[in-house]
Amino acid sequence: MGLPGLGLALPCGAPARACGAPATSWGHSRHSRLACSAGLGLEGPASASERARSSFSFSWASVPVALVAAASLRRRSLKLALKAGKGGKGKKSKGGDSRPTKVSEGAAYAQETRKIILALDNVDKLALDGTPILKGVSLGMYLGAKIGILGKNGAGKSTVMNILAGKDEKFNGHLHIDPSISIGYLEQEPVLEEETCIECLEPAVKPIRSMLAEFEAVSTKMTEPDADIDALMVEMDTLQGKIDACNGWDLDSQLDSAMEALRCPPRDAKVSTLSGGERRRVAICRLLLSNPDILLLDEPTNHLDAQSVAWLERFLAEFKGTVVAITHDRYFLDNVAGWILELDQGQGLPFEGNYSAWLESKSQRLKGSSKKQASLEKAIDKELEFISAKRTGAQKTGKARLRRYDELVESAAAFNRDSELDSIVITPGPRLSGEVVRLKGVSKGYDDRMLLNDASFELPAGAVVGIVGPNGAGKTTLFRMIMGAETPDAGEIFVGKTVAAMWVDQSREGIDDDSTVFEELSGGQNFINVGGREVMSRAYCSWFNFKGSVQQRLVSDLSGGERNRLQLAKTLRIGGNLLLLDEPSNDLDVDTLRALETAIEHFAGTVVCISHDRWFLDRIATHILAYEGDSQVRLFPGSWSEYEEDRIARTGVVDPTKVKYRAMPTPLLV
């Protein structure tokens, strides 16, 4: 019997592992068996006329999840057996169905209901070249569910989002939307048509302003001599209830708080002068203030700093509607998401549980698969070790990495020698000796803003330093000074004599637009040397998700994210002992990011990485270099979480605040 959502034939009573997952992988061990009854109490196939009358009168063969994997709509006789809770047994209804009558416990499910408000029914989608992107995907989403979408770059994540948002109508199948719900969509490249920042945000709060104005008008009417006080009091009470419910009395304060937390530009900032990151933060702020029933978010954390990402995570956890997010932020996926949708080879694979539970499930699934993926299994096992240590409080702070540089060099050589040929390795450079990078009294600024004031610190050999701070604080400027592309206004920067730097630059200079991806990474050779190993050039391209015909694509035709991945792949081939990374996680899928983390852990050198990815920083960082405002930086020995605990203890400030800078000194007149 065909399962269009999963692309498999599954007989009645077959275990869930037939869908590509072990029986224990569905939720917190909730789902055990699939069949083809209406798991939501909707039995039998719906006719075309019935579907025309109601968006949700079709029959789902479902798992009791926020993501409902639809099975065949053709037969009534098969039923759905479910586990109702962690380790528990499903309860059958009198009609023989198992129905998802109980929402799981936990913060991720606090807002969840059993009302489906958005669904895809047997959706197929082809790329422009005819390559299938989605194949028979059927999904239903519950009101209040928190859903994270995972998949390799190019797996169809943004395609699914565009279809759900109604932006893409060129597909086969059906999109069903509850007519009573509103949808808010954050695209990767949001469009802002207004002139100023505040003009972009005001439409989001217009309904509340209208209620406030109406309340004032009713108050004024009550002062008129012939006013119908009783009727006006009823109207006023109704308005007051609505305004109270959305905290509308404090609207301007809420607006300012949201702008500050997301570190938006000033209210009067001209949209035409905003950077891509600033536009994105304004778009997120507008979307959150509009308070739709469903938030569709395509990489919402890109261009946010780590503190703003943490604030957004808390906001979305408390959001009463449905959240569907494409994101590489694994703390969001772990702390907020109650469901994971994995897109793989055109299929939608739903899972009830957070990222850690999904990863454990995927590990077991890979080990049981006939198609071995040794490097992926090893990378997942390493991440599971990190998760286990985090849970038990035994997480390493990174000090062991610094304890003996000699041991790091030896282990790095062994890793490069023994790694699978499909895993990322970083080509090593000469052995570090003496100092690596040291700043002494460095000051730097532009126009009237001082970015760094009298900064002094040293980066030790073998350290992995995560740089955090607001956009525009001077993080990339520090890289440019280390590389000699800019000079300090005052003070000195010392770079050790044995340092061989590798810089993954945001500007993506040094890439030939007229070359193909394959030519740019291989120089036209079939085999290249990577970390002392001979690797097939096409295999190396695939490490960074440049596969198949994409390898023959011209660099000029690549998206911004693809160009960033190309720059990363090219830089890691060069070889060196000081690696400078500028927001690498923005353009990597979770699998590639996990492989990069493993490569960094085994790199015999110093890594300095600008990143907003808290999970990434917690897993690899030995130090955090934080831009804390007032033109000051602090080098903290420890992970991101340890730094945040220290910062909050020192300052008492949890949510992001507006960053202040010192003014540039006035030149002395001679």
C-alpha positions as MATLAB code, in Angstrom:
seq = 'MGLPGLGLALPCGAPARACGAPATSWGHSRHSRLACSAGLGLEGPASASERARSSFSFSWASVPVALVAAASLRRRSLKLALKAGKGGKGKKSKGGDSRPTKVSEGAAYAQETRKIILALDNVDKLALDGTPILKGVSLGMYLGAKIGILGKNGAGKSTVMNILAGKDEKFNGHLHIDPSISIGYLEQEPVLEEETCIECLEPAVKPIRSMLAEFEAVSTKMTEPDADIDALMVEMDTLQGKIDACNGWDLDSQLDSAMEALRCPPRDAKVSTLSGGERRRVAICRLLLSNPDILLLDEPTNHLDAQSVAWLERFLAEFKGTVVAITHDRYFLDNVAGWILELDQGQGLPFEGNYSAWLESKSQRLKGSSKKQASLEKAIDKELEFISAKRTGAQKTGKARLRRYDELVESAAAFNRDSELDSIVITPGPRLSGEVVRLKGVSKGYDDRMLLNDASFELPAGAVVGIVGPNGAGKTTLFRMIMGAETPDAGEIFVGKTVAAMWVDQSREGIDDDSTVFEELSGGQNFINVGGREVMSRAYCSWFNFKGSVQQRLVSDLSGGERNRLQLAKTLRIGGNLLLLDEPSNDLDVDTLRALETAIEHFAGTVVCISHDRWFLDRIATHILAYEGDSQVRLFPGSWSEYEEDRIARTGVVDPTKVKYRAMPTPLLV';
ca = [
       0.000    0.000    0.000;
       1.577    3.279   -1.081;
       2.541    5.945    1.438;
       2.826    9.075   -0.702;
       4.291   11.125    2.123;
       7.070    8.632    2.800;
       7.362    6.887   -0.532;
       7.123    3.369    0.932;
       4.752    0.429    0.888;
       3.636   -0.387    4.396;
       1.267   -3.199    5.345;
      -1.128   -2.890    8.238;
       0.709   -3.360   11.512;
       4.176   -2.885   10.040;
       6.554   -1.174   12.463;
       7.545    2.452   12.035;
      11.069    1.540   10.999;
       9.584    0.673    7.586;
       9.246    4.418    7.108;
      12.969    4.903    7.440;
      13.065    5.258   11.225;
      13.374    2.784   14.087;
      10.265    2.192   16.194;
      11.734    4.281   18.989;
      12.405    7.320   16.837;
       8.928    8.801   16.641;
       8.725   11.440   19.309;
       9.843   10.445   22.715;
       9.235    6.784   21.797;
       5.576    7.619   21.078;
       4.993    6.319   17.594;
       5.323    2.613   16.955;
       3.154    1.613   13.979;
       1.688    3.070   10.829;
      -1.345    2.067    8.833;
      -3.886    3.829    6.715;
      -6.807    4.886    8.852;
      -7.754    8.446    9.615;
      -5.611    8.957   12.689;
      -7.275   12.295   13.414;
     -10.762   10.829   13.418;
     -11.379   11.568    9.736;
     -12.161    8.228    8.131;
     -12.111    7.279    4.499;
     -11.231    9.183    1.357;
     -12.874   12.511    0.740;
     -14.438   13.230   -2.581;
     -13.431   16.244   -4.641;
     -16.687   17.958   -3.761;
     -16.114   17.361   -0.046;
     -12.657   18.847   -0.317;
     -14.114   21.867   -2.016;
     -16.456   22.389    0.929;
     -13.837   22.043    3.654;
     -10.089   22.404    3.576;
      -9.688   19.540    6.046;
     -12.348   16.994    5.109;
      -9.801   14.652    3.512;
      -8.578   11.554    5.329;
      -5.089   11.405    6.819;
      -3.165    8.256    7.618;
      -1.208    9.946   10.306;
       1.153    9.906   13.175;
      -0.147   11.929   16.146;
       2.307   14.726   15.591;
       2.443   18.351   14.657;
       3.659   17.062   11.330;
       1.181   14.498   10.025;
       2.670   12.053    7.536;
      -0.183   11.248    5.177;
      -0.579    7.712    3.941;
      -2.818    6.460    1.148;
      -6.274    7.997    0.957;
      -7.767    4.986   -0.843;
      -8.673    2.406    1.822;
     -10.697    2.622    5.008;
      -9.998   -0.753    6.538;
      -6.492   -0.198    7.934;
      -6.086    1.475   11.313;
      -3.410    3.431   13.116;
      -1.804    2.074   16.285;
       0.036    4.651   18.364;
       1.916    5.040   21.587;
       0.191    7.708   23.630;
       3.168    8.805   25.689;
       6.813    8.119   26.400;
       7.098    4.367   26.706;
       3.290    4.057   26.890;
       0.759    2.151   24.828;
      -1.736    3.622   22.416;
      -5.425    3.717   23.185;
      -7.869    2.654   20.509;
     -11.171    4.383   20.040;
     -14.426    2.440   19.850;
     -14.259    2.576   16.088;
     -10.852    0.933   16.142;
      -8.842    4.086   15.420;
      -5.959    5.324   17.500;
      -6.432    9.054   17.803;
      -3.931   11.686   18.899;
      -6.000   12.726   21.901;
      -3.101   13.720   24.120;
      -0.459   16.387   23.575;
       3.000   15.481   24.858;
       4.244   17.025   28.064;
       7.028   19.604   28.140;
       7.649   23.239   27.299;
       7.880   22.525   23.564;
       4.222   21.413   23.582;
       2.795   24.073   25.923;
       0.930   25.901   23.124;
       0.085   22.878   20.982;
      -3.462   21.857   20.101;
      -4.934   19.074   17.985;
      -6.308   21.405   15.316;
      -4.698   21.066   11.872;
      -4.455   24.507   10.305;
      -2.050   23.991    7.407;
      -1.405   20.933    5.261;
       0.269   19.665    2.106;
      -1.442   16.810    0.272;
       0.708   14.631   -2.034;
       2.869   17.507   -3.286;
       5.382   17.048   -6.120;
       7.788   19.795   -7.147;
      10.449   19.863   -9.872;
      13.467   22.129  -10.236;
      13.865   24.162  -13.416;
      16.078   21.440  -14.888;
      13.442   18.788  -14.157;
      15.143   17.336  -11.069;
      12.591   16.258   -8.422;
      12.753   18.403   -5.279;
       9.654   17.062   -3.506;
       8.077   13.687   -4.218;
       4.594   13.012   -2.880;
       5.071   15.004    0.327;
       1.993   15.140    2.585;
       2.135   16.979    5.886;
      -0.334   18.487    8.328;
       0.550   21.009   11.024;
      -1.148   21.589   14.361;
      -2.008   24.975   15.818;
       0.588   25.858   18.435;
       3.195   23.329   17.295;
       6.905   24.213   17.170;
       8.510   22.603   14.113;
      12.118   22.650   12.928;
      12.963   21.729    9.327;
      16.291   20.019    8.624;
      17.928   18.821    5.429;
      20.986   19.291    3.299;
      21.333   22.447    1.231;
      19.183   21.920   -1.843;
      16.919   19.352   -0.160;
      13.847   21.539   -0.696;
      13.508   23.326    2.664;
      12.883   26.786    1.200;
      10.691   25.219   -1.487;
       8.411   23.743    1.178;
       8.316   27.099    2.954;
       7.411   29.002   -0.218;
       4.587   26.551   -0.923;
       3.248   26.772    2.643;
       3.345   30.574    2.433;
       1.450   30.563   -0.864;
       4.406   32.137   -2.696;
       4.930   29.181   -5.029;
       1.889   27.763   -6.817;
       3.776   25.796   -9.480;
       3.515   22.332   -7.950;
       1.383   19.231   -8.244;
      -0.804   18.331   -5.276;
      -2.818   20.424   -2.848;
      -2.188   23.055   -0.202;
      -4.929   23.179    2.453;
      -5.159   26.267    4.682;
      -7.649   26.904    7.455;
      -9.352   30.109    6.244;
      -9.479   31.516    9.765;
      -5.702   31.639   10.284;
      -3.133   34.278    9.349;
       0.367   33.452    8.103;
       3.543   35.470    8.609;
       6.534   34.596    6.420;
      10.180   35.591    6.816;
      11.954   35.028    3.516;
      15.725   34.731    3.191;
      15.793   38.050    1.337;
      12.902   40.097    2.791;
      11.602   43.084    0.835;
      11.126   46.429    2.594;
       9.370   49.053    0.489;
       8.874   51.817    3.065;
      11.202   54.809    3.426;
      12.215   54.551    7.087;
      12.615   51.816    9.642;
       9.610   52.849   11.752;
       7.408   53.077    8.635;
       8.235   49.403    8.008;
       7.120   48.463   11.515;
       3.965   50.553   11.925;
       1.732   48.391    9.673;
       2.366   45.473   12.039;
       0.836   47.342   14.973;
      -1.847   49.223   13.023;
      -4.717   47.028   14.344;
      -3.717   47.814   17.933;
      -3.372   51.520   17.199;
      -6.833   51.415   15.618;
      -8.291   49.848   18.785;
      -6.580   52.484   20.933;
      -7.982   55.260   18.723;
     -11.434   53.654   18.849;
     -11.217   53.463   22.657;
     -10.381   57.182   22.790;
     -13.295   57.955   20.480;
     -15.702   56.010   22.713;
     -14.347   57.873   25.756;
     -15.009   61.173   24.009;
     -18.571   60.133   23.069;
     -19.314   59.391   26.730;
     -18.831   63.083   27.537;
     -21.574   64.177   25.131;
     -24.899   65.219   26.734;
     -27.100   62.740   24.852;
     -24.650   59.799   25.040;
     -26.028   56.282   25.508;
     -23.768   55.500   28.441;
     -24.856   51.872   28.806;
     -24.189   51.021   25.163;
     -20.893   52.906   25.172;
     -19.794   51.117   28.367;
     -20.413   47.749   26.710;
     -18.385   48.869   23.678;
     -15.624   50.207   25.910;
     -15.452   46.997   27.947;
     -15.144   44.968   24.742;
     -12.352   47.178   23.458;
     -10.583   47.174   26.795;
     -10.630   43.387   26.869;
      -9.069   43.190   23.413;
      -6.425   45.791   24.253;
      -5.636   44.096   27.552;
      -5.238   40.742   25.785;
      -2.484   42.085   23.514;
      -0.978   44.427   26.122;
      -1.804   47.270   23.755;
      -1.703   50.002   26.406;
       2.077   49.675   26.383;
       2.422   49.468   22.617;
       5.241   51.957   22.089;
       7.271   50.400   24.887;
       6.780   46.960   23.313;
       7.840   48.332   19.958;
      11.007   49.851   21.425;
      11.797   46.658   23.371;
      11.496   44.486   20.256;
      13.656   46.869   18.221;
      16.270   46.907   20.975;
      16.291   43.136   21.482;
      16.800   42.557   17.756;
      19.188   45.519   17.600;
      17.293   47.184   14.780;
      18.514   50.472   13.275;
      17.100   53.753   14.678;
      13.456   54.539   13.955;
      14.328   57.244   11.425;
      17.010   55.194    9.607;
      16.520   55.223    5.831;
      15.738   51.774    4.420;
      17.807   52.559    1.318;
      20.956   52.810    3.474;
      20.442   49.602    5.478;
      22.686   46.593    5.052;
      21.217   43.184    4.240;
      21.536   42.171    7.881;
      19.806   45.323    9.116;
      16.943   44.820    6.659;
      16.521   41.276    7.904;
      16.357   42.358   11.553;
      13.698   44.965   10.717;
      11.727   42.303    8.808;
      11.864   39.904   11.781;
      10.748   42.650   14.142;
       7.800   43.548   11.864;
       6.790   39.910   11.590;
       6.856   39.239   15.337;
       4.900   42.408   16.099;
       2.191   41.407   13.594;
       1.456   38.322   15.753;
       0.124   35.907   13.069;
      -1.232   32.434   13.808;
       1.653   30.788   11.954;
       5.256   31.985   11.746;
       7.149   30.588    8.747;
      10.804   31.436    9.295;
      13.557   30.777    6.757;
      16.882   30.924    8.636;
      15.695   33.554   11.148;
      18.998   33.621   13.077;
      21.157   34.714   10.141;
      22.534   38.221   10.717;
      21.544   38.181   14.396;
      24.162   38.176   17.139;
      24.204   35.401   19.742;
      22.339   37.414   22.418;
      19.585   38.382   19.977;
      19.295   34.744   18.898;
      18.826   33.743   22.551;
      16.091   36.405   22.922;
      14.359   35.195   19.740;
      14.457   31.635   21.075;
      12.690   32.699   24.277;
      10.103   34.673   22.288;
       9.285   31.752   19.994;
       9.049   29.331   22.909;
       6.262   31.473   24.401;
       4.581   32.253   21.050;
       1.029   30.856   21.150;
       0.781   30.088   17.444;
       2.542   27.611   15.177;
       6.236   28.067   14.399;
       7.809   26.409   11.357;
      11.499   27.262   11.096;
      14.289   26.326    8.731;
      17.315   26.790   10.943;
      20.792   25.507   11.667;
      20.495   26.799   15.249;
      20.577   23.582   17.227;
      19.778   25.229   20.568;
      16.497   26.436   19.060;
      15.878   22.944   17.691;
      16.684   21.473   21.106;
      14.980   23.968   23.420;
      11.940   25.110   21.406;
      11.086   22.560   18.711;
       8.743   19.721   19.619;
       8.927   18.260   16.113;
      11.597   17.786   13.474;
      10.812   17.496    9.771;
      13.760   16.042    7.882;
      13.722   16.497    4.106;
      15.754   13.808    2.409;
      15.758   12.825   -1.278;
      12.382   14.465   -1.887;
      10.680   12.841    1.099;
       9.351   14.470    4.282;
      10.291   12.430    7.373;
       8.473   13.700   10.496;
       9.762   13.058   14.012;
       8.216   13.929   17.367;
      10.898   15.212   19.702;
      13.659   17.798   19.865;
      17.014   17.858   18.063;
      18.849   15.669   20.593;
      16.157   12.970   20.427;
      16.099   13.153   16.629;
      19.899   12.860   16.474;
      19.872    9.773   18.689;
      17.201    8.281   16.446;
      19.129    9.097   13.289;
      22.265    7.526   14.743;
      20.394    4.271   15.322;
      18.817    4.453   11.883;
      22.212    4.883   10.182;
      23.715    1.984   12.119;
      20.859   -0.235   10.987;
      20.989    0.882    7.376;
      22.474   -1.302    4.652;
      23.981    1.843    3.110;
      26.868    2.722    5.389;
      27.870    6.355    5.855;
      30.865    5.984    8.135;
      31.928    9.632    8.341;
      28.373   10.833    9.055;
      27.943    8.162   11.733;
      31.203    9.206   13.401;
      30.275   12.904   13.280;
      26.861   12.194   14.817;
      28.425   10.006   17.513;
      30.811   12.850   18.418;
      27.922   15.286   18.682;
      25.977   12.820   20.825;
      28.983   12.670   23.166;
      28.765   16.458   23.455;
      25.017   16.277   24.160;
      25.536   13.594   26.803;
      28.270   15.600   28.515;
      26.074   18.713   28.415;
      23.194   16.858   30.069;
      25.360   15.479   32.882;
      27.268   18.701   33.472;
      30.514   17.032   32.441;
      31.010   19.186   29.349;
      34.656   19.907   28.679;
      35.577   23.571   28.791;
      38.244   23.174   26.121;
      41.125   23.519   28.563;
      42.246   19.985   27.710;
      42.861   21.142   24.138;
      45.247   23.806   25.384;
      47.012   21.680   27.975;
      49.523   20.087   25.637;
      49.952   21.438   22.137;
      52.281   18.520   21.262;
      49.451   16.027   21.822;
      47.104   18.120   19.672;
      49.600   18.035   16.788;
      49.926   14.243   17.049;
      46.160   13.614   17.281;
      45.514   15.967   14.348;
      47.963   14.046   12.180;
      46.249   10.771   13.102;
      42.802   12.237   12.344;
      43.891   13.464    8.906;
      45.500   10.120    8.152;
      42.657    7.876    9.312;
      39.545    9.902    8.428;
      37.058    8.628    5.903;
      37.458   10.095    2.436;
      34.070   11.837    2.646;
      34.810   13.793    5.836;
      36.082   17.363    6.047;
      39.701   17.843    7.095;
      41.635   21.099    7.354;
      45.006   21.064    5.608;
      47.627   21.675    8.318;
      50.365   24.267    8.041;
      53.729   24.602    9.788;
      53.977   23.894   13.494;
      53.197   26.915   15.689;
      55.968   28.091   17.979;
      56.015   31.219   20.076;
      53.170   33.698   20.097;
      50.285   33.526   17.650;
      48.410   36.851   17.810;
      48.799   39.551   20.452;
      47.130   42.971   20.702;
      48.667   45.742   22.783;
      46.657   48.906   23.404;
      44.840   48.687   20.066;
      42.231   51.329   19.200;
      40.251   51.506   15.976;
      37.240   53.469   14.775;
      35.439   54.995   11.828;
      33.808   58.402   11.459;
      32.536   59.293   14.944;
      32.416   55.726   16.368;
      35.215   54.072   18.332;
      34.986   50.283   17.782;
      37.967   49.210   19.876;
      39.487   51.239   22.669;
      42.850   50.230   24.171;
      42.312   46.502   23.549;
      45.010   44.158   24.851;
      44.848   40.353   24.749;
      46.697   37.302   23.407;
      45.404   34.290   21.459;
      47.275   31.121   22.541;
      48.423   28.281   20.309;
      45.745   25.618   19.930;
      42.922   27.885   21.114;
      39.513   28.028   19.439;
      38.278   31.561   20.030;
      34.640   32.412   19.334;
      34.006   36.104   18.652;
      30.560   37.399   19.606;
      28.951   40.807   19.585;
      26.446   43.001   17.762;
      26.586   43.529   14.016;
      28.786   46.485   13.201;
      30.761   46.258   16.452;
      34.072   45.685   14.646;
      34.459   41.894   14.593;
      35.386   41.665   10.900;
      37.547   44.774   11.313;
      39.650   42.829   13.839;
      40.206   40.113   11.212;
      41.233   42.696    8.652;
      43.766   44.165   11.074;
      45.205   40.725   11.913;
      45.593   40.052    8.171;
      47.189   43.467    7.569;
      44.344   44.708    5.369;
      43.781   47.575    7.830;
      45.944   49.216   10.481;
      45.034   50.216   14.050;
      44.542   53.891   14.854;
      46.660   53.300   17.951;
      48.533   50.400   19.524;
      50.155   47.352   17.943;
      49.174   43.911   16.661;
      51.852   41.225   16.784;
      51.509   38.134   14.563;
      53.939   35.298   15.266;
      56.703   34.436   12.799;
      55.486   30.862   12.334;
      51.857   31.852   11.704;
      50.352   30.877    8.350;
      46.864   32.380    8.255;
      43.811   31.133    6.369;
      41.010   33.679    6.103;
      37.478   32.890    4.951;
      36.515   36.437    4.007;
      32.909   37.630    3.743;
      33.841   39.642    0.658;
      34.608   36.370   -1.202;
      37.522   37.953   -3.058;
      39.851   35.696   -4.989;
      37.095   33.660   -6.663;
      37.015   33.566  -10.478;
      33.439   34.115  -11.684;
      34.254   32.550  -15.063;
      35.362   29.223  -13.555;
      33.137   26.296  -12.702;
      32.837   25.106   -9.110;
      34.920   22.053   -9.990;
      37.663   24.128  -11.631;
      37.783   26.597   -8.740;
      38.296   23.860   -6.138;
      40.441   21.426   -8.122;
      42.353   23.524  -10.619;
      41.042   21.094  -13.206;
      42.805   18.106  -11.603;
      41.012   14.822  -10.953;
      42.859   14.310   -7.655;
      43.996   16.876   -5.081;
      46.030   16.722   -1.890;
      44.038   17.527    1.238;
      45.750   17.255    4.601;
      48.349   14.850    3.260;
      45.749   12.593    1.596;
      45.010   12.175   -2.084;
      41.313   12.846   -2.572;
      39.184   12.733   -5.702;
      38.396   16.317   -6.634;
      34.713   15.633   -7.172;
      34.521   13.962   -3.765;
      36.077   17.066   -2.165;
      33.469   19.247   -3.873;
      30.724   17.021   -2.437;
      32.029   17.523    1.141;
      30.651   21.050    0.881;
      27.429   19.912   -0.813;
      28.516   20.715   -4.374;
      27.247   17.545   -6.018;
      26.356   16.316   -9.475;
      25.671   18.975  -12.089;
      26.256   21.774   -9.552;
      30.006   21.110   -9.874;
      29.822   22.311  -13.490;
      27.921   25.454  -12.630;
      29.719   28.747  -13.214;
      30.761   30.607  -10.079;
      28.946   33.679  -11.396;
      25.676   31.718  -11.247;
      26.024   30.723   -7.573;
      23.904   32.238   -4.813;
      25.554   34.217   -2.028;
      25.393   31.239    0.304;
      26.892   28.914   -2.312;
      29.747   31.370   -2.911;
      30.448   31.427    0.824;
      30.621   27.625    0.902;
      32.923   27.688   -2.107;
      35.202   30.188   -0.370;
      35.277   28.005    2.750;
      36.122   24.884    0.736;
      38.859   26.711   -1.156;
      40.380   28.230    1.976;
      40.513   24.980    3.954;
      42.573   23.455    1.121;
      45.274   26.110    1.331;
      46.795   24.893    4.570;
      47.840   26.927    7.585;
      47.913   27.065   11.376;
      45.683   30.097   12.024;
      42.147   29.793   10.669;
      39.898   32.879   10.636;
      36.212   32.096   10.011;
      33.544   34.780    9.563;
      30.027   33.418   10.282;
      30.599   29.978    8.682;
      27.287   28.554    9.901;
      25.179   31.001    7.858;
      25.466   28.943    4.704;
      26.049   25.381    5.922;
      23.460   22.711    6.562;
      23.617   20.935    9.920;
      25.439   17.863    8.545;
      28.193   19.988    6.985;
      28.404   22.184   10.068;
      28.775   19.093   12.265;
      31.592   17.845   10.026;
      33.302   21.244   10.212;
      33.116   21.142   14.012;
      34.803   17.736   14.029;
      37.514   19.017   11.683;
      38.149   22.049   13.907;
      38.403   19.828   16.996;
      41.229   17.943   15.266;
      42.989   20.952   13.725;
      46.559   21.484   14.942;
      46.375   25.248   15.045;
      44.499   28.250   16.378;
      40.965   28.990   15.171;
      39.265   32.366   15.514;
      35.604   32.271   14.526;
      33.002   35.042   14.359;
      29.710   33.286   15.028;
      26.198   33.699   16.427;
      25.745   29.901   16.604;
      25.697   29.142   20.339;
      25.765   25.364   19.900;
      28.766   25.655   17.577;
      30.559   27.866   20.105;
      29.716   25.629   23.051;
      31.013   22.587   21.248;
      34.350   23.915   19.989;
      35.307   27.154   21.782;
      38.067   27.312   24.369;
      37.641   31.099   24.681;
      35.031   33.757   23.922;
      36.125   37.190   22.734;
      33.092   39.369   23.422;
      32.333   42.888   22.214;
      30.431   44.148   25.252;
      29.758   47.757   24.336;
      31.479   51.001   25.333;
      34.125   50.035   22.729;
      35.469   47.302   25.038;
      36.251   43.627   24.376;
      36.662   40.859   26.938;
      38.569   37.604   26.381;
      36.870   34.938   28.493;
      38.331   31.430   28.984;
      35.451   29.027   28.407;
      32.459   28.236   26.206;
      29.567   30.475   25.146;
      27.270   29.217   27.907;
      29.953   29.771   30.543;
      30.577   33.272   29.215;
      26.845   34.123   29.244;
      26.516   32.931   32.833;
      29.466   35.133   33.792;
      28.148   38.148   31.846;
      24.687   37.994   33.412;
      26.220   37.611   36.867;
      28.415   40.683   36.250;
      25.841   42.926   34.606;
      22.430   41.603   35.694;
      21.266   42.090   32.074;
      19.592   39.157   30.285;
      17.981   40.586   27.136;
      20.024   42.434   24.495;
      20.266   46.190   24.895;
      21.263   48.988   22.576;
      25.028   48.994   22.132;
      26.831   52.209   22.949;
      30.217   53.228   21.606;
      32.717   55.800   22.678;
      33.130   58.803   20.422;
      36.269   59.110   18.360;
      38.757   61.485   19.956;
      38.812   65.000   18.536;
      42.025   65.624   16.559;
      44.346   68.124   18.175;
      44.712   71.340   16.245;
      48.305   72.312   15.563;
];
